[in-house]
């Protein structure tokens, strides 16, 4: 997978996963933590370098924290 594919997969998976927490009324921090875990997992499973795992976590955290701001997970 290319870096763009990993970034896109991390963002989409994080948005979807963070959106599944609607019944527990999560905060931005909760969604960011879920997104970071999802992004890091995607990069790790794709057998990327350690720095790419951190990048995946950062992208996932941003996507998870901002998913309610773009009205994706409300």
C-alpha positions as CSV (number, residue, x, y, z in Angstrom):
1,X,0.0,0.0,0.0
2,X,1.2,3.5,-0.7
3,X,1.3,6.2,2.0
4,X,-1.7,7.8,0.5
5,X,-3.7,4.6,0.7
6,X,-2.7,4.1,4.3
7,X,-3.6,7.7,5.2
8,X,-7.0,7.4,3.4
9,X,-7.7,4.0,5.0
10,X,-6.8,5.3,8.5
11,X,-9.0,8.4,8.1
12,X,-12.0,6.5,6.8
13,X,-11.8,3.7,9.3
14,X,-11.3,6.1,12.2
15,X,-14.3,8.2,11.1
16,X,-16.4,5.1,10.9
17,X,-15.2,3.6,14.2
18,X,-15.6,6.9,16.0
19,X,-19.1,7.2,14.7
20,X,-20.1,3.9,16.3
21,X,-19.8,5.4,19.8
22,X,-22.9,7.5,19.5
23,X,-24.9,5.8,22.3
24,X,-22.2,6.5,24.9
25,X,-22.0,10.2,24.1
26,X,-18.2,10.4,23.6
27,X,-16.0,13.4,23.9
28,X,-13.6,14.6,21.3
29,X,-10.8,13.0,23.3
30,X,-12.6,9.6,23.3
31,X,-13.1,9.8,19.5
32,X,-9.4,10.9,19.0
33,X,-8.2,7.9,21.1
34,X,-10.3,5.5,19.1
35,X,-9.1,7.1,15.8
36,X,-5.5,6.9,16.9
37,X,-5.8,3.2,17.8
38,X,-7.5,2.5,14.4
39,X,-4.9,4.5,12.4
40,X,-2.0,2.8,14.2
41,X,-3.5,-0.6,13.7
42,X,-4.0,-0.1,10.0
43,X,-0.4,1.1,9.5
44,X,0.9,-1.8,11.6
45,X,-1.1,-4.4,9.7
46,X,0.1,-2.9,6.4
47,X,3.6,-3.8,7.6
48,X,4.9,-0.3,7.5
49,X,7.8,1.3,9.4
50,X,7.5,2.5,12.9
51,X,7.3,6.2,11.8
52,X,4.4,5.3,9.5
53,X,2.6,3.8,12.4
54,X,2.9,7.0,14.3
55,X,1.7,8.9,11.3
56,X,-1.3,6.6,11.0
57,X,-2.1,7.2,14.7
58,X,-1.9,11.0,14.2
59,X,-4.1,10.9,11.1
60,X,-6.6,8.7,12.9
61,X,-6.6,10.9,16.0
62,X,-7.4,14.0,13.9
63,X,-10.1,12.2,11.9
64,X,-11.7,10.8,15.1
65,X,-11.6,14.1,16.9
66,X,-13.0,16.1,14.0
67,X,-15.6,13.6,12.8
68,X,-18.5,15.3,14.7
69,X,-17.4,18.8,13.4
70,X,-17.9,17.7,9.8
71,X,-21.2,16.1,10.9
72,X,-20.1,12.5,10.0
73,X,-20.6,10.9,13.4
74,X,-23.6,12.6,15.0
